Every structure is written in C-alpha cells, then in structure tokens.
Amino acid sequence: EKKRCAVQDVIKETPLVSKVSGKTIASISASKSNQLQTPAELQQTATVPSAISSGTPAYQPAPRRLFKPTHALQSPFVNDGKKQQFKCSKEVCEVYNAVIQFATKRTTRSSQSPQKKDQVILDYSNYWVNLRDLSDSVMFGKELISSVAEAAICTLDDPSFQHNGKSKMKRIPKRVMPLRIVSYLINNDLNHHEVKRVFRRAENHLDHCHMIFFPVLQTLIPKGLSEGVGHYFLLVLNLRDQQFEVLDSMRTILDKDLKVSCDKMMDSIKALWEIHYPNTRKKIQNYYIEDIKVPRQTNRVDCGFHMLMNVEQWDGRNIPSFD
C-alpha cells in the first residue's frame, strides 16, 4: 500500500509534456497549425465527417404514382392527351411544300405559271380542288373556299378516317352531310336528288347514328355593305341527347339571322325524317335547339376552320378546345 501511494505521488508530480527529439509534443502541434495548408488538404479536412456535425436527414416522402382519371371523370377543359405523331409520304410532302410556297408567296418564276397554279391537288367524284384554291384557303387573312371545305368535310365523313385510331371521331358513330345539302334544306327543296340520296334509309341508316352534322355556309349582309359575305357554322342533330345543337364561333342563338336559318333547316330535317324514317323509334318532332359554347374566332375569316374543328372534336360531351 505504501509503494502504490508513492507511485501515485510520482505520477502527479511528473509533467505531462514529454520530449521528442529535443522538442515537446505541444510545440510540434503548434508549429504544424501555423503552417499554410494546400487547397487539397483543406478540401480533405472539410469532407471528413464527424460525429458532432452529423445529423438525421430531413424526411422525404416517396414519389407518388400518377393515376389518369377515367374518361367520365376527365375535365372537358383540360387536354392531357398525348401528342400525335404523323408520318407523311413523299407525295404528301410535295403537295404540302407546294401549298406553302404559294401561301407564303415564296415562289419562283417557273412556279408562278397558270398551269402550275391550276394543277389539280384533290380530285373527288363530284368536285376537285386545284393548287390555287387550296393555297388561298390556308393563306393568312384569307377565307376558306367552299370547294376546299367540301373536300375537308368529305374526309371527315370517311369511315377510314373516323376509325383509324388517330381521330377523335372514332368514339361515337357520326355522319357529316355535304356542305351543298344545306342550301336545299333552307330553300325547302326536299325532292332534290342530292337530298334524297343522303337521307335514303336503305343506303345511310341515319337512325343508327348518334350525331348527324350539317355544315352551313350562310350569306350575311353586314350594315354598310352592299355585297354579302359568307359565314360558316354547324347544326347538329344529336339523336343520343334528343336535341338539335348549333355551334357558331361568332354568334349565339339569340341572333336573328342565325335563329331564322336554324328554324328553316330544322323544319326541313324533321319533314325528311318523317318521309325516310317513318317506322324508327327515334322521333325528332319535339327536339329543341341548344346553343353550344364553342371557342370564339379572333378575326373575321377563321369561321371555316372553326367549323371543321368543331366537326372533328364535338362528341356531345366535351367542349371543343383548340387554338
């Protein structure tokens, strides 16, 4: 016990600084701290983790899976569909380039010849469209020519276009009437062979469709003008919802000219329905007319393109949305 106490007294009296090669440990550490450190050494010392500076990371929830709502729950004002990719043939690209050249007036002297402008681009059984009419219809500030509108309507009414998986018209059975038919309906010319051909039940079976579109080109005479101007709009016979619908990009059903034209066409359609479909269960005599709030045109010449877009997108449920 005496020896142990003596050893402890010796340890207490002994200094804690020892000598290493004639220098104390404290002096060595002090000299190293006064030396300049290189950037690599600073970076190495800064990246060394320590127990004092370490902490629990902030909570981050796992990414949630996005669920696309069903068609019935989708908003009609939001277009979240995927962008369609189109692949065109060489002939289509050549026609497109020719139309763009004439529409932008970037043509050469050889391409400005009358033979080039009168070249037939679209050829149907009853009418045709040349390069001049097609380029004038798509030119900025120009109106849609009726022959070009007929060609577009014929394409929209083509079953191969409606059921090719790319068009919105494949959702419900539709029928698009030719543009020239409406002129006979307004004049109550029900015995015209064109009218009989498109309404005949043995060939068309219109009572099996959900919607029947009637594109209209109405002649309006604005105040202060002696000549009339054409305006396109759309009248729809909606057999699924049991009503008539008017889609106009400039007016509402409160407009007098629009109301009178719609009443004349509705009377003619109801009379033709009684003639060609007397035994069908779908009776349209008591159908009223509903005004559909479609996008408005921002100028005085885009009514034709609005009409064509309404034909393609209107399905009786979702309001057409396009720029």
C-alpha positions in Angstrom: 0.0 0.0 0.0 2.9 2.4 0.8 4.5 1.6 -2.6 1.3 2.3 -4.5 0.8 5.6 -2.8 4.4 6.6 -3.6 3.9 5.7 -7.3 0.8 7.9 -7.5 2.6 10.8 -5.9 5.4 10.5 -8.5 2.8 10.5 -11.4 1.2 13.6 -10.1 4.5 15.5 -9.8 5.7 14.4 -13.4 4.8 17.0 -16.2 2.5 15.7 -18.9 4.7 17.2 -21.7 7.4 14.8 -23.0 10.3 15.4 -25.3 10.6 14.1 -28.8 14.0 14.7 -30.5 14.6 17.8 -28.3 11.1 19.3 -28.9 7.9 18.9 -26.9 4.8 17.5 -28.4 2.9 20.7 -27.7 5.4 22.7 -29.7 5.2 20.3 -32.6 1.4 20.6 -32.9 1.6 24.4 -32.6 4.2 24.6 -35.4 2.0 22.4 -37.7 -1.0 24.6 -37.0 0.8 27.7 -38.0 1.8 26.2 -41.4 -0.2 27.1 -44.6 -2.4 24.3 -45.8 -2.9 23.5 -49.5 -6.5 23.6 -51.0 -6.4 19.8 -51.4 -5.7 19.5 -47.7 -8.5 21.9 -46.8 -10.9 20.0 -49.0 -9.9 16.8 -47.4 -10.3 18.1 -43.9 -13.7 19.7 -44.8 -15.1 16.5 -46.2 -14.2 14.3 -43.2 -17.5 13.5 -41.4 -17.6 14.0 -37.7 -20.0 12.7 -35.1 -20.6 16.2 -33.8 -21.7 17.7 -37.2 -23.7 14.8 -38.4 -27.5 14.8 -38.1 -30.6 13.0 -39.2 -31.6 13.9 -42.8 -35.0 15.5 -43.4 -37.9 13.2 -44.2 -38.7 13.0 -47.9 -41.8 11.0 -48.9 -41.6 8.5 -51.7 -42.8 9.7 -55.1 -46.4 9.0 -55.7 -47.8 7.3 -58.7 -49.9 9.4 -61.0 -53.3 7.9 -61.9 -55.0 9.1 -65.0 -58.8 9.6 -64.4 -61.3 7.7 -66.3 -63.0 9.3 -69.3 -66.1 10.1 -67.3 -64.1 12.0 -64.7 -61.8 13.9 -67.0 -62.3 17.7 -67.2 -63.5 18.9 -70.6 -61.3 22.0 -70.3 -58.0 20.1 -69.9 -56.4 18.3 -72.8 -54.0 15.8 -71.3 -53.8 13.6 -74.3 -50.5 12.6 -75.9 -49.3 14.5 -78.9 -49.9 12.6 -82.1 -47.0 11.8 -84.4 -47.8 11.9 -88.1 -45.8 10.3 -90.9 -46.4 11.6 -94.4 -45.5 10.0 -97.7 -43.3 11.7 -100.3 -46.3 12.8 -102.4 -48.0 14.4 -99.4 -44.8 16.3 -98.5 -44.5 17.6 -102.1 -48.1 18.8 -102.0 -47.5 20.5 -98.7 -44.4 22.2 -99.9 -46.2 23.5 -103.0 -49.1 24.8 -101.0 -46.7 26.6 -98.5 -44.8 28.2 -101.4 -48.0 29.7 -102.8 -49.5 30.6 -99.5 -46.3 32.5 -98.4 -45.8 33.9 -101.9 -42.2 32.5 -101.9 -42.4 31.1 -105.5 -40.1 31.1 -108.4 -40.9 32.5 -111.8 -41.5 29.0 -113.2 -43.9 28.0 -110.4 -46.0 31.2 -110.9 -47.3 29.9 -114.3 -51.0 29.5 -114.7 -50.5 25.8 -115.5 -48.8 25.3 -112.1 -51.5 27.2 -110.1 -54.3 25.3 -111.8 -52.8 21.9 -111.0 -55.5 19.6 -109.5 -54.5 18.6 -106.0 -57.7 16.9 -104.7 -60.0 15.0 -107.2 -63.3 13.6 -105.9 -66.1 12.2 -107.9 -68.2 15.4 -108.0 -65.7 18.2 -107.5 -62.0 18.9 -107.5 -59.6 21.3 -105.8 -56.6 23.0 -107.5 -53.4 24.3 -106.0 -54.6 28.0 -106.2 -57.8 27.4 -104.2 -56.0 25.3 -101.6 -53.2 27.8 -101.1 -55.6 30.7 -100.9 -57.7 28.9 -98.3 -54.7 28.4 -95.9 -53.1 31.8 -96.6 -53.1 34.2 -93.6 -56.1 36.6 -93.8 -57.9 34.6 -96.5 -61.2 32.8 -96.3 -61.9 29.1 -96.6 -63.1 28.4 -100.2 -66.3 26.3 -100.4 -64.6 23.6 -102.6 -61.8 23.2 -100.1 -64.4 23.0 -97.3 -66.3 20.2 -99.2 -63.0 18.3 -99.5 -62.4 18.5 -95.8 -66.0 17.5 -95.0 -65.7 14.5 -97.3 -62.5 13.5 -95.4 -64.1 13.9 -92.0 -67.1 11.8 -93.2 -64.8 9.0 -94.5 -65.2 5.9 -92.2 -61.5 5.1 -92.7 -60.6 8.4 -91.1 -63.1 8.0 -88.3 -61.8 4.6 -87.3 -58.1 4.7 -88.0 -57.2 5.1 -84.3 -56.0 8.7 -84.7 -59.2 10.7 -84.9 -61.4 11.7 -82.1 -64.4 10.9 -84.3 -64.0 7.1 -83.6 -65.6 7.3 -80.2 -69.2 7.6 -81.4 -70.9 6.9 -84.8 -71.3 10.2 -86.7 -72.3 11.3 -90.1 -71.2 14.6 -91.8 -73.5 15.9 -94.5 -72.1 17.6 -97.6 -72.0 21.4 -97.5 -74.2 21.8 -100.5 -77.1 19.9 -98.9 -77.9 22.8 -96.5 -78.7 25.2 -99.3 -81.5 22.8 -100.4 -82.8 22.5 -96.8 -83.0 26.2 -96.3 -85.0 26.6 -99.5 -87.2 23.6 -98.5 -86.2 21.7 -101.7 -86.9 18.3 -100.3 -87.3 16.5 -103.6 -83.8 17.2 -104.9 -81.9 14.1 -105.8 -78.9 15.1 -103.6 -81.2 15.4 -100.6 -82.9 12.1 -101.3 -79.5 10.4 -101.7 -78.1 11.4 -98.3 -81.3 10.8 -96.4 -82.4 7.5 -98.0 -82.6 4.8 -95.3 -81.6 1.9 -97.4 -78.2 3.5 -98.1 -77.4 5.6 -95.0 -79.3 4.3 -91.9 -79.1 7.7 -90.2 -81.2 6.4 -87.3 -78.3 4.2 -86.3 -76.0 7.3 -85.8 -75.7 9.2 -82.6 -74.9 12.5 -84.2 -75.6 14.0 -87.7 -73.7 17.1 -88.7 -74.9 19.7 -91.1 -72.2 22.2 -92.1 -73.7 25.6 -93.1 -72.3 28.4 -95.3 -74.7 31.3 -94.7 -74.6 34.6 -96.7 -74.7 37.6 -94.5 -75.1 41.3 -95.5 -73.5 43.4 -92.8 -74.6 47.0 -92.3 -72.9 49.4 -94.6 -72.0 46.8 -97.3 -73.9 46.1 -100.5 -72.4 42.7 -101.0 -72.9 39.6 -98.8 -70.2 37.7 -97.1 -70.1 34.0 -96.2 -70.1 32.7 -92.7 -69.6 29.0 -91.7 -71.3 27.4 -88.7 -72.6 24.0 -87.7 -76.0 22.5 -87.0 -76.1 19.1 -85.3 -78.9 16.6 -84.9 -78.0 14.8 -81.7 -80.1 11.7 -81.6 -78.4 10.4 -78.4 -79.3 13.5 -76.4 -82.6 14.1 -78.3 -82.0 17.7 -79.3 -80.6 20.0 -82.1 -77.4 21.8 -81.4 -75.8 24.9 -83.0 -72.1 25.6 -82.9 -71.2 29.1 -84.1 -67.8 30.7 -83.5 -69.2 34.3 -83.8 -72.9 34.4 -82.8 -75.4 32.9 -80.3 -78.8 31.5 -80.9 -80.2 35.0 -79.9 -79.0 36.3 -83.2 -82.0 36.8 -85.5 -80.4 35.6 -88.7 -79.0 32.5 -87.0 -82.3 31.7 -85.4 -84.2 32.0 -88.7 -81.7 29.8 -90.6 -81.8 27.1 -87.9 -85.6 27.1 -87.8 -85.8 26.6 -91.6 -83.2 23.7 -91.5 -84.8 22.1 -88.6 -88.3 22.1 -90.3 -86.8 20.5 -93.4 -84.9 17.9 -91.4 -88.0 16.9 -89.5 -90.0 16.6 -92.7 -87.4 14.5 -94.3 -87.2 12.3 -91.2 -90.9 11.6 -91.4 -90.5 10.7 -95.1 -87.5 8.4 -94.9 -87.7 7.1 -91.3 -91.4 6.7 -90.5 -91.0 3.5 -88.5 -88.0 4.3 -86.4 -88.2 4.6 -82.7 -86.2 7.9 -82.7 -88.8 10.6 -83.2 -87.3 14.1 -83.7 -90.5 16.2 -84.0 -90.2 17.6 -80.4 -86.5 18.2 -80.4 -85.5 21.7 -79.3 -82.3 23.6 -80.1 -79.4 24.1 -77.7 -76.6 26.6 -78.1 -73.1 25.1 -77.5 -70.4 27.4 -76.2 -67.6 26.8 -78.6 -64.3 28.8 -78.9 -64.7 32.2 -80.5 -62.9 33.3 -83.6 -60.5 36.2 -83.1 -60.8 37.6 -86.6 -63.4 37.7 -89.4 -62.0 34.9 -91.7 -61.4 31.9 -89.4 -65.1 30.7 -89.2 -64.5 27.9 -91.7 -61.6 26.4 -89.8 -63.6 26.7 -86.6 -66.5 24.8 -88.2 -64.2 22.0 -89.3 -62.5 21.7 -85.9 -66.0 21.5 -84.3 -67.0 18.7 -86.6 -63.9 16.7 -85.6 -63.9 17.4 -81.9 -67.6 17.7 -80.9 -68.8 14.5 -79.3 -71.8 15.8 -77.4 -69.9 15.7 -74.1 -66.6 17.5 -74.2 -66.5 21.1 -75.4 -64.0 21.5 -78.3 -60.7 23.1 -77.3 -58.2 24.4 -79.8 -56.0 27.4 -80.6 
